Amino acid sequence: MLQSTSTVPTVQPAPPARSTRWLSAPADASTDTALRLRLLGERFHPGHWGWIVPLAVTVLAGLLRFLHLDHPHQLIFDETYYVKDAFTLLQSGVEMNWPEDHNEQFVAGDPQPQDTAEYVVHPPLGKWLIALGMAVFGADHGTGWRFSAAVAGTLSVLLTALIAQRLFRSVFLGGIAGLLLAVEGHHLVMSRTGLLDIFLSFFVLAAFGALLLDRVDGRRQLARRIGAAVARNGGAPPPSLMRYGPWLGWRPWRLVAGLLLGAACGVKLSGLAFMAVLGLMTVLWDMNARRVAGVRNWLRAGVTHDGLYAFVAVVGVGALTYLATWTGWLVTGHGYNRQWHETHPPEAWWQHLVPGPLRSLADYHRQSTQFHEGLASGHDYASSPWTWPFMGRPTSFYYEGYDDGAGGCPVDTCSAAITDLANPVIWWAGTLAVLALVLIWLGRRDWRAGAILGVYAAGQLVWFLWPERTMFFFYTIAYTPFLILAITLCLGYLMRFGRPANRRRNTVLVLAFVALAVAVSAFFMPVWTGEMIPYEQWRARMWMSSWI
């Protein structure tokens, strides 16, 4: 077949229009603007609603936590230890011993501690915080010894709403996270009781928020410094700079996180697990930022340029903060084990370099570690970490039964109970959400899922290291806000799933879930706040025999 040899010019059709948001000319790929877009995405502007919604759910949380805070007018569960310890901290700067069966006398406003130092296994910061409320409102009623816990719980709701808003770039999802935590019964009970764990939870949550701010600030600095070097080099990234990337310099939010994690350890030493996970997490974030920015040796740079400084900021500042929480014990001379160094002179050469009080404090911690490792005493409400995700054995903090009209009971038999029982809908949904986040993290490499899972693991998995130790469900309060964040992330994915019509339907499903959670909280509210109700109604709320 003959073919034409003429060359007829052809016009190629124009390519279909598409967004060029992520496309840049090679000369523009490493500018400050382009790097910020790759590292941080488009800026999120929550506007006025970004404060109105979080503050609204915080007001609700405050009402639930502060109303009738003085009920019951007695020391419940471990308040018998921590509240009385807080009182002696105010009086003596250290914890002192108490006579046996002194609770009623204490509540009656006639506390009479002994003049001998008490051996305690938890650091003093949480008890100092309880003492602040007692210093303001007095030590003879529940408002005084529970006020600081209610403040910490209420502020935790505000932090959760703000963190979720920034993490998921949605005021709506931030409001859902705050609302779910505001009405969640486990968090509510711990916010209305003078125990230590709500303070641990607050400091861990605040440290996570500080590291999120540090993540943004560090990536902005990385973009700015690389962009400035590119501009000076005529539009091309300097090869020497891109080998390891620039030093990022001053990281104030990382220092704040170190302080908060040190405070968490100053409440309970289980804060060490969160310090380790969050400290590693912030370095991994920096490594990934350098990789995305085009740094060739990003892994090594993450260690040399970021990791060492992160260790100083998180662990170093945290250690100094933790030591500061022992100030009362250090500056007074009558705390338990305070004079240990007087009868135990240094043995190794390096021990001569350590001041005597610090050697005494080190021995105190040695004793405390042995105590925790050997703590295996039986308790009716002890539970295994295996049961926590399913809420197999919540803790009863308070129970009073009334018969034949006693105490104003309107029927034959009444009950007034405070049970550290989570909202079943929220808690079980949270367990499913954690499993979903594993798939999201592995399948989509969503860093938010990995961050939430890391904190959850620090609060849950660490307890499997001591299987024989006596443990309680209320330890999980340390990661409860992150269980809420896990649920919220899954709800956000659900809202964006499918076509627009399906998304509207999915949003309705999200709202229905939130409404169900709120309704269930209203149903369980009496057994979270110690309200007197007929025995049959109390029994109807004990869905499992293991909850009784």
FITI-661605 format. One record per residue (C-alpha): x, y, z; residue in three letters. Coordinates in steps of 0.02 Angstrom, whole numbers, plus 50000, padded with zeros to 5 digits. Layout:
N
XYZALA ...
This chain:
548
500005000050000MET 500645017149952LEU 500875029050097GLN 500885047750084SER 502565055650118THR 501855072950146SER 502015080150320THR 500375087350373VAL 500475097250534PRO 499285091250669THR 498595100250818VAL 498695090350981GLN 497185092051093PRO 497455101851253ALA 497715090951406PRO 496255090651526PRO 496295103951658ALA 496885098051827ARG 497445105551989SER 499295109951999THR 499305112952184ARG 500585099252214TRP 501555102152051LEU 503025114152043SER 504415117951922ALA 506065110551982PRO 506705127952025ALA 505175131052134ASP 505065114252222ALA 506155119352369SER 505515136752403THR 504835141052574ASP 503045141152507THR 503195124552415ALA 504025115952562LEU 502705122052684ARG 501355115252570LEU 502195098152563ARG 502615097452747LEU 501045105052823LEU 499705105552688GLY 498575120452665GLU 498325131752814ARG 496835128152924PHE 495805143152980HIS 494525138153112PRO 493945156153139GLY 492885161253288HIS 492035144253294TRP 493725136753330GLY 493555143953506TRP 491665144753527ILE 491385126053504VAL 492805120053619PRO 492305132353754LEU 490475126853742ALA 490885108453773VAL 492085113853911THR 490675123054000VAL 489625107253990LEU 491085097154059ALA 491305109454202GLY 489475108554251LEU 489525089554256LEU 491135089454356ARG 490845103354483PHE 488995101754527LEU 488785093154696HIS 490645089654700LEU 490585087954889ASP 489475072454878HIS 489735060654962PRO 490385068955119HIS 491665055455155GLN 493315049155090LEU 492965036454953ILE 494115022754891PHE 495955028554886ASP 495515046154939GLU 495905039255111THR 497745039455060TYR 497985053854940TYR 496855066855022VAL 497625064155193LYS 499365064255117ASP 498935080855033ALA 498415088055200PHE 500075083755282THR 501015090755132LEU 500175107455170LEU 500635106055353GLN 502375098455348SER 502995098355169GLY 503045079155169VAL 501815064855195GLU 501535059855377MET 500745044555457ASN 498935044155517TRP 498065034355655PRO 497055019255603GLU 495215022355556ASP 495445041155555HIS 494325044855404ASN 492775050255501GLU 493785061555613GLN 494645069255462PHE 492985072455373VAL 492275080055533ALA 493615093455524GLY 494735086855662ASP 496275079655572PRO 497655073955689GLN 499105066455592PRO 500525058155684GLN 502255065955694ASP 503145051855601THR 503535051855415ALA 502515040255305GLU 503225028755172TYR 502305032255009VAL 502645024754839VAL 501975038354724HIS 502885054754691PRO 502145070154775PRO 501535081454633LEU 499775074354618GLY 499535075954806LYS 500195093854800TRP 498865097654669LEU 497515090254781ILE 498225100854921ALA 497985116854819LEU 496105114054818GLY 496115110655004MET 497135126555035ALA 495795136854947VAL 494175128155000PHE 494675119255159GLY 495015101255205ALA 493365096955290ASP 492285093755136HIS 492375085554967GLY 492445101654866THR 494145105554943GLY 494955088854910TRP 494135085754740ARG 494225103254665PHE 495915101354580SER 495405084854501ALA 493835093254431ALA 494895107354359VAL 496085094954277ALA 494635084954205GLY 493765100354137THR 495345107354058LEU 495655090153980SER 494025091953885VAL 494575108953818LEU 496275101953766LEU 495485086853682THR 494305097853580ALA 495725109353525LEU 496925094953487ILE 495605085753385ALA 495165101653293GLN 496965104253238ARG 497355085953214LEU 495865082753101PHE 495725100653031ARG 493885101753077SER 492955112053206VAL 491525099653193PHE 492605084553235LEU 493465094253372GLY 491765097853449GLY 491295079453439ILE 492895074253527ALA 492635086953665GLY 490805082153688LEU 491185063553697LEU 492505066253831LEU 491385078553925ALA 490015065453948VAL 491125050053962GLU 490815041954132GLY 492545035054168HIS 493295052354143HIS 491875060454239LEU 492105049254392VAL 493985051854396MET 493715070654379SER 492585070554533ARG 493715060154645THR 495285065254740GLY 496445052454659LEU 498055054854562LEU 497695047554391ASP 496695061954318ILE 498235073054339PHE 499315060354248LEU 498045060054107SER 498015079054097PHE 499905081054088PHE 500095067453956VAL 498725075453850LEU 499485092853869ALA 501205086153822ALA 500475078253665PHE 499695094953619GLY 501365103753646ALA 502245091453532LEU 500935094253398LEU 501335112853406LEU 503185108453400ASP 502875097753246ARG 502115112553155VAL 503455124653216ASP 504875112753170GLY 504215110152994ARG 504005128752969ARG 505805131453023GLN 506395117552906LEU 505465125252759ALA 506075142752800ARG 507905138052817ARG 507965127152662ILE 506985140352564GLY 508175154152618ALA 509685143752567ALA 508885139952398VAL 508565158352368ALA 510385162652408ARG 510975148752292ASN 510055155152140GLY 508535143852153GLY 509415127152176ALA 509555117552340PRO 511385117852399PRO 512015099752393PRO 512975101952556SER 511415107752646LEU 510295094152575MET 511475080552633ARG 510845081752813TYR 509725096952811GLY 509855112352922PRO 509895113353112TRP 508195118653172LEU 508775128053325GLY 507625133853464TRP 506135122253496ARG 505155130153640PRO 503635118753625TRP 504745103553641ARG 505425110553804LEU 503625113253864VAL 503245095153822ALA 504755089553923GLY 504155099754072LEU 502395092354059LEU 503045074554043LEU 504155077254194GLY 502605083054286ALA 501695067354230ALA 503085056854306CYS 502955067754462GLY 501165061554481VAL 501475043154444LYS 503035034554381LEU 501995026154245SER 502225042854158GLY 503935036354105LEU 503115025453972ALA 502265040753896PHE 503895050553904MET 504795036753807ALA 503445035053673VAL 503155053653647LEU 505015057353647GLY 505295044353511LEU 503765050253417MET 504355068153400THR 506025062253327VAL 505135051153200LEU 504095066153148TRP 505685076053118ASP 506465061853018MET 504955061052905ASN 504965079952883ALA 506755079452823ARG 506355065252704ARG 504875074552628VAL 505945090252612ALA 507205080752505GLY 508595078152632VAL 509645063352573ARG 510265056552738ASN 508665060152832TRP 508795045052946LEU 510515049453012ARG 510075067853021ALA 508555063353125GLY 509735056353254VAL 511155068853249THR 510185084953211HIS 508555081253302ASP 508665065953413GLY 510035071553531LEU 509215088353560TYR 507525080253582ALA 508265069053715PHE 508915084253809VAL 507275093653790ALA 506115079353836VAL 507115068253952VAL 508305081354022GLY 506995094554057VAL 505805080954113GLY 507075074354239ALA 507375091754311LEU 505515094554323THR 505275077954410TYR 506645082054534LEU 505815098854569ALA 504215089854620THR 505195082754768TRP 505655099954833THR 504645098054993GLY 505515081755033TRP 507235088854991LEU 507145105355086VAL 506415097655244THR 507385085255346GLY 506025074055415HIS 505325065155262GLY 505385046355251TYR 507155040355208ASN 507745058455200ARG 509255055255313GLN 509715038355238TRP 511375045055174HIS 511915049155352GLU 512045030655395THR 512565024655222HIS 514195033055170PRO 514715032654986PRO 515555016854926GLU 516025019954744ALA 517065035154695TRP 515655042854594TRP 514465042154741GLN 515555055354826HIS 515035067254686LEU 513185065354724VAL 512455076054865PRO 511855065955013GLY 509995070554996PRO 510005064754814LEU 510775048154865ARG 509385046354994SER 508115050154859LEU 508885037154744ALA 508735024054881ASP 506925029354909TYR 506585025754726HIS 507465008954740ARG 506265004254880GLN 504775010854782SER 505255000554630THR 505364984754735GLN 503674988654812PHE 502814990754643HIS 503614975054571GLU 503034964954720GLY 501304972354739LEU 500184957154724ALA 498944959154867SER 497184953654828GLY 495794966154800HIS 493964963454756ASP 494054975854612TYR 495774971554543ALA 495774968054356SER 496974962054222SER 497504973354077PRO 496774960053963TRP 495044964954023THR 495244983854010TRP 494814985753824PRO 493164976853860PHE 492854985254029MET 492754968454113GLY 492974974154293ARG 492674992654331PRO 493064998954507THR 491745002854637SER 492245018654730PHE 490705020454840TYR 489105011054879TYR 487745013755009GLU 486145003755023GLY 484545010755102TYR 483035001155165ASP 481305005755228ASP 481385024255188GLY 483105027055266ALA 484005042255197GLY 482435047755105GLY 482295031955001CYS 480535032554922PRO 480405013654897VAL 480854998054996ASP 482674997654943THR 483815010854867CYS 485625011854812SER 486855026154799ALA 488425021454703ALA 489955028854621ILE 490655016154500THR 492145019754389ASP 491175013154241LEU 491485020054067ALA 490095024253947ASN 489905007053863PRO 489505014253691VAL 491025025653693ILE 492215013053772TRP 491804998253662TRP 491775009353507ALA 493485015553562GLY 494164997753567THR 493524994753390LEU 494245011553337ALA 495965006453401VAL 495894990953292LEU 495345001553144ALA 496785013553173LEU 498014999253156VAL 497334996052981LEU 497295014652939ILE 499085016752996TRP 499715001652900LEU 498655004552745GLY 498685023552727ARG 500215028152831ARG 499165041052920ASP 500345048653048TRP 498875053853157ARG 498355035753179ALA 500135031053225GLY 500245044953353ALA 498625040153439ILE 499095021753439LEU 500795025753515GLY 500045034553665VAL 498715021053685TYR 500075007853685ALA 501075017453816ALA 499575017353933GLY 498944999753898GLN 500374988153849LEU 501614993653982VAL 500584985254117TRP 500834968154038PHE 502644968954099LEU 502044965054276TRP 500704951654256PRO 500674947354442GLU 500464965154502ARG 498804971154574THR 498034983054446MET 496414992454422PHE 495344998054276PHE 495505016454325PHE 497335016154267TYR 496625017654090THR 496115035754122ILE 497885040354069ALA 497455036453887TYR 495565039153886THR 495675055753789PRO 496655046553654PHE 495295033353644LEU 494125047753607ILE 495335054153474LEU 495365036753396ALA 493465036653384ILE 493475054253311THR 494745049753177LEU 493675034953124CYS 492115045953121LEU 493045058253010GLY 493495044452888TYR 491685038752887LEU 491065056252848MET 492215057352695ARG 491845039952630PHE 490915037552466GLY 490025049752351ARG 489275066252410PRO 487555058652439ALA 488325044652540ASN 489345057052639ARG 487785066152694ARG 487055049652751ARG 488685045452841ASN 488645062152931THR 486915057852993VAL 487605041353058LEU 488995050753148VAL 487735062253231LEU 486665047253278ALA 488165039053362PHE 488525054953461VAL 486705056353512ALA 486685038153569LEU 488275040953671ALA 487515056153756VAL 485905046653793ALA 486865032053869VAL 487825044253978SER 486195051554040ALA 485615033954083PHE 487195029754182PHE 487385046754265MET 486635041354433PRO 487965027854459VAL 489345040154416TRP 488815053654538THR 488165043954689GLY 486335048454664GLU 485095038554767MET 483995027954654ILE 482895012554680PRO 483904996654691TYR 483064989654534GLU 483665004754435GLN 485435002754499TRP 485384984254455ARG 484744988354280ALA 486344998054249ARG 487474983654300MET 487444975054131TRP 488744962154180MET 488944952654341SER 490784957754342SER 490244976154358TRP 489514973054531ILE 
